[in-house]
Amino acid sequence: MKRKGNIDSSDRRVRYTKMMIRQSFLSLISERPISKISVTDICNQADLNRGTFYAYYKDPNDLYQQIKESLLEEIETPIESIIDTSSLYDLLLNVFTSIEQNKDLCTIVLSNNSDQEFISQILNLVRNKFIGLWHERVPMIPLKTLNYLFTFTANGSMGVLKEWLTNDVKDDTPEMMAALVEQMSSNAFLSYLTGDHNLTK
C-alpha cells in the first residue's frame, strides 16, 4: 500500500512532466504547424524520452486536443455556476481570467485564427448565458434576433481579445477587459433597442 506522501510526490511529478510537455509543444506550435511537429521534437524540447510522452498522449494531435479540452473545462466550470446575475461582468471576468492563465495557448490559436472550431467552442460556452440574460431584460425580442446580436458582439469581442493578448499591456487586467467588453455589448444591445429598424415583431 502506497503512503500518502508517496502518492503526493508522484502526482507532483506527473503534473510537472505534463507541464513540461505542454510548454515544449506550445513553443513548437508557435513556430510551425502541428503537422510538422513530431513526438521526437516535443521530447527533445522537453528533455524527456518518448516513453514518457506515450504514457500520457497518443501523438501531438492528442496532446493538443487534451490541452484545448482542459481550457474549455476551465472556462465552462465557473460559467455554469453563474445562475442568477443581472450583469454579464462575472461571466466575462471568468472567461478573461481563464484566457490570461492560458495565454500561451490562446495567443497561438487567436494569432492567425488557426483553429476556428476551438474559437467557436469558446464562444458557444457563453452564447446561452448572454442570450438568456438579454432575453430576461427584453423578452419581446425573438431569440433568432438575439443570436444575431450575440454573433455581432462576439466577433467584436474576439477582436478585442486578440488585441489584448497581442499587445500584452500589463495594466489591462482581466477585470478591466471584462468591464470594457460588457460595456461594448450593452451599448450594441441598447443601440439596437433604440434604433428605428429593430426586429422585435
WOURCOR-V89639 format. One record per residue. N is the residue number from 1. RES is the residue in one small letter. SS is DSSP state (a for helix, b for strand, c for the rest). PSI is psi in degrees with one decimal (* if undefined). BURIAL is b if it has 9 or more other C-alpha atoms within 8 Angstrom, else e. Layout:
n = <N	N>
res = <RES	RES>
ss = <SS	SS>
psi = <PSI	PSI>
burial = <BURIAL	BURIAL>
This chain:
n = <1	2	3	4	5	6	7	8	9	10	11	12	13	14	15	16	17	18	19	20	21	22	23	24	25	26	27	28	29	30	31	32	33	34	35	36	37	38	39	40	41	42	43	44	45	46	47	48	49	50	51	52	53	54	55	56	57	58	59	60	61	62	63	64	65	66	67	68	69	70	71	72	73	74	75	76	77	78	79	80	81	82	83	84	85	86	87	88	89	90	91	92	93	94	95	96	97	98	99	100	101	102	103	104	105	106	107	108	109	110	111	112	113	114	115	116	117	118	119	120	121	122	123	124	125	126	127	128	129	130	131	132	133	134	135	136	137	138	139	140	141	142	143	144	145	146	147	148	149	150	151	152	153	154	155	156	157	158	159	160	161	162	163	164	165	166	167	168	169	170	171	172	173	174	175	176	177	178	179	180	181	182	183	184	185	186	187	188	189	190	191	192	193	194	195	196	197	198	199	200	201>
res = <m	k	r	k	g	n	i	d	s	s	d	r	r	v	r	y	t	k	m	m	i	r	q	s	f	l	s	l	i	s	e	r	p	i	s	k	i	s	v	t	d	i	c	n	q	a	d	l	n	r	g	t	f	y	a	y	y	k	d	p	n	d	l	y	q	q	i	k	e	s	l	l	e	e	i	e	t	p	i	e	s	i	i	d	t	s	s	l	y	d	l	l	l	n	v	f	t	s	i	e	q	n	k	d	l	c	t	i	v	l	s	n	n	s	d	q	e	f	i	s	q	i	l	n	l	v	r	n	k	f	i	g	l	w	h	e	r	v	p	m	i	p	l	k	t	l	n	y	l	f	t	f	t	a	n	g	s	m	g	v	l	k	e	w	l	t	n	d	v	k	d	d	t	p	e	m	m	a	a	l	v	e	q	m	s	s	n	a	f	l	s	y	l	t	g	d	h	n	l	t	k>
ss = <c	c	c	a	a	a	a	a	a	a	a	a	a	a	a	a	a	a	a	a	a	a	a	a	a	a	a	a	a	c	c	c	c	a	a	a	c	c	a	a	a	a	a	a	a	a	c	c	c	a	a	a	a	a	c	c	c	c	c	a	a	a	a	a	a	a	a	a	a	a	a	a	a	a	a	a	a	a	a	a	a	c	c	c	c	c	c	c	a	a	a	a	a	a	a	a	a	a	a	a	a	c	a	a	a	a	a	a	a	a	a	c	c	c	c	a	a	a	a	a	a	a	a	a	a	a	a	a	a	a	a	a	a	a	a	a	a	c	c	c	c	c	a	a	a	a	a	a	a	a	a	a	a	a	a	a	a	a	a	a	a	a	a	a	a	a	a	c	c	c	c	c	c	a	a	a	a	a	a	a	a	a	a	a	a	a	a	a	a	a	a	a	a	a	c	c	c	c	c	c	c>
psi = <130.0	138.8	156.9	-39.5	-39.5	-38.3	-44.5	-41.2	-40.4	-42.0	-40.0	-39.2	-40.7	-46.3	-41.4	-42.4	-45.7	-37.2	-42.3	-41.1	-44.6	-48.9	-40.1	-43.5	-46.6	-32.2	-41.0	-41.8	-16.1	-14.2	-26.3	160.4	157.1	-28.9	-18.4	9.7	126.8	165.6	-38.9	-41.3	-46.2	-44.3	-39.5	-40.8	-38.4	-6.2	47.8	161.0	162.1	-33.8	-36.7	-42.7	-49.0	-11.6	-19.5	-25.8	151.9	-39.0	176.9	-34.9	-39.9	-41.3	-48.1	-42.3	-42.1	-36.6	-44.2	-42.4	-36.7	-41.6	-44.2	-41.4	-37.9	-36.0	-41.6	-39.0	-51.8	-29.2	-43.2	-23.6	-12.8	101.2	-54.0	110.5	142.8	3.7	150.6	-4.5	-48.6	-40.7	-48.4	-35.8	-40.2	-42.0	-50.0	-36.1	-44.6	-39.5	-39.1	-39.3	-17.5	42.4	-37.9	-47.6	-47.7	-36.0	-41.8	-46.2	-41.8	-18.1	-35.1	22.2	40.7	-17.7	78.0	-34.1	-42.2	-41.5	-42.1	-36.6	-40.4	-45.4	-39.3	-24.3	-33.2	-9.6	-53.6	-35.6	-46.0	-54.1	-38.8	-42.9	-42.1	-42.1	-34.5	-36.6	-43.8	81.2	-14.1	-11.8	127.3	145.8	-32.9	-41.6	-38.4	-35.4	-40.3	-43.3	-40.4	-45.3	-41.8	-50.4	-34.0	-42.2	-39.7	-40.1	-37.5	-35.1	-41.9	-43.7	-43.9	-43.0	-41.0	-45.6	-38.6	-43.3	-26.1	51.1	111.0	-26.9	-19.5	87.8	164.3	-35.3	-43.4	-41.3	-38.1	-42.0	-39.3	-49.1	-34.4	-43.2	-42.9	-42.3	-42.4	-38.7	-41.5	-40.7	-47.2	-36.4	-39.9	-44.6	-34.7	-0.3	164.8	-12.8	45.1	168.5	45.0	-8.9	*>
burial = <e	e	e	e	e	e	b	e	e	e	e	e	e	e	e	e	e	e	e	b	b	b	b	b	b	b	e	b	b	e	e	e	e	e	e	e	b	b	b	e	e	b	b	b	e	b	e	b	e	b	e	e	b	b	e	e	b	e	b	b	e	b	b	e	e	e	b	b	e	e	b	b	e	b	b	b	e	b	b	e	e	b	e	e	e	e	e	b	b	b	b	b	b	b	b	b	b	b	b	e	e	b	b	e	e	b	b	b	b	b	b	e	e	e	e	e	e	e	b	e	b	b	b	e	b	b	b	e	e	b	b	e	b	b	b	e	e	e	e	e	b	b	e	e	b	b	b	e	b	b	e	e	b	b	e	e	b	e	e	e	e	b	e	b	b	e	e	e	e	e	e	b	e	b	b	e	b	b	b	e	b	b	e	b	b	e	e	b	b	e	e	e	e	e	e	e	e	e	e	e	e>
